Amino acid sequence: MRVRPPTEVRNVLTAYLWPMDGDHRRWWARHWETVVYDLTPPVVLLALGLLDVYTGIFSVAVGYAPPVTAVVPGALACVALVFRRRYPLIVLLTILALVFVPPLLNPTSLTYWDEFAVWLGALYSCARHRPLRWALVGLALSAVAMVALPWEFAELRDPGAIGTNAFLVVAAFLLGRLTRSWAAYRRRVERASAERAVAEERARLRERTRIARDLHDVISHTITVIVVQAGGARLAGARDPDVALDALQRIERLGQDSLAELRSLLAVLGDESADAAPTAPPPLLADVPAMCEQMRSLGLPVQLHLDESVEQISDGVQLVGYRVVQEGLTNVLKHAGAVETDVSIRRGPEGMLHIEVDSAPAGAPASASPSVPSGGRGLSGMRERVAAMGGTLAAASRPDGGFVISASLPVAPVGERTT
C-alpha cells in the first residue's frame, strides 16, 4: 500500500470535497496553510466554549447571569481572533472590549474557553507578531484589564484566582516573545545558509572558469609546440634521422607533461567534494626559465630577464604571470616563427608586477613550415584573467613590425591584500 504525501492528500480533498475553478484552485494551493492556521484555533475555542456553556463539564462561568449570556460575546471574540496575525493589537483591544463592555450594559457571564482563553491567544499573537514596544502596549492593556476584572466579577477577587490569571497572562506574553525570537533565529540561519550556498556556487563557477582558462593555455601551448616539433621532424627525417628522433622524444615528453597537467585540472572538474584528491601545484614564475628553455629547444631565441624578488609574490599572481608569458611565447611561435624574443619580469617600486614579451618582426614564411590554427580567444581570455586580479594587459604591434604583450599586476590579488 502506498502512503499518499500531504500535498497529494490536499489535492485530492480539494478536488472532491471543494471543487473550484482554476483561479480559485491556485489561490487555495498558495494560501491553504494560512487559512487553516488562522481558522483552527478560533473554531476549536468556540466549540469548547459552546460545549462548556451548555454542559459545564470543563469550567464554571463567572458572574450571576446564566452562562448562555456569554455565547454572543464569546462567538464575536472567536471571530475577531481569526485576524490575530494581521492586526494583533486591534484584535486584542476588540476582545477586551467584548469582555468588559457587555457586563456594563446587561448582566453577562464570563466563560473561560471562548473569552478568557481567546484573550490569552490574542495577547500571545500581539507578542509574537509585533515589535517589543507594541507588544508591551498589549501587555500593559492586559494588566490593566486584569486589575479591573475583579471589580466587575466578585468571584475573581480571590488571591488564588488573581495569581493564576496573572500567571497565565504573563506566560502568554513570554511565550509569544520566545516564539518570535526563535522564528527570527531560524530566518537568520536560513538566510545565512542560502548566502553560503550562493557563495559556494559562485566560488565553484570562478574555479571552473579558472580551470577552463588553464585548459585553454595548456592545450594551446602544447598543440603549438607539438605541431612545430612534428613539422621539424618531418623536414629533418630524410636528412638527419637523429634530429627527427630527438624532436619526437621532445614531443613525447611534452605530451606526458601536458597530460599530467590536464588530468590534474580535469580531476578538479570531475570531483567537487571536499575530499577530492590533491592536485598538482600550479606553475609559478620560477617555472618560466624551464619554459623558455623549452622554447629555445624549438629554435625560438628567447632572452629572459627575471627579477628574483618576484618569488615573494602570492601564488595567484605568479600563476597569472606565468600564463601571460606562456601565451606570449606561444603566439610568437605560432604567428612569427623563430624570431628574437625578449621576456622581462620585474617588480616595480609602486607595488606592481610588470611582465613584457617583446618579439621581433616575423620572418619570411617557409613554404614547408607547419600552419597552426588560432582560436582567437588567447589574448581576450588572458586580458580577463589579468583584469580579475586587478591588473591590465595590453597587446600592440611595434613600428618595425614586432609585437609586444605587456601586463601589470598588483603584488597581491584583489580581495587578498594585507595591511
Salt bridges, closest charged atoms under 4 A:
GLU8 OE2 - ARG2 NH2 3.11
GLU8 OE2 - ARG4 NH1 2.52
ASP21 OD1 - HIS24 ND1 2.60
ASP23 OD1 - ARG26 NH2 2.36
ASP38 OD1 - ARG85 NE 2.88
GLU190 OE2 - ARG186 NH2 3.99
GLU201 OE1 - ARG204 NH2 2.60
GLU207 OE2 - ARG210 NH2 2.52
ASP214 OD2 - ARG210 NH1 2.68
ASP214 OD1 - ARG323 NE 3.33
ASP214 OD1 - ARG385 NH2 2.94
ASP217 OD1 - HIS216 ND1 3.37
ASP217 OD2 - ARG323 NE 3.87
ASP217 OD2 - ARG385 NH1 2.79
ASP246 OD2 - ARG250 NH1 2.16
GLU261 OE2 - ARG323 NH2 2.91
GLU272 OE1 - ARG204 NE 3.86
GLU272 OE2 - ARG208 NH2 2.43
GLU293 OE1 - ARG296 NH1 3.06
GLU350 OE2 - HIS354 NE2 2.43
ASP358 OD1 - ARG398 NH1 2.75
GLU384 OE1 - ARG213 NH2 2.93
GLU384 OE1 - ARG377 NH2 3.88
ASP400 OD2 - ARG398 NH2 2.90
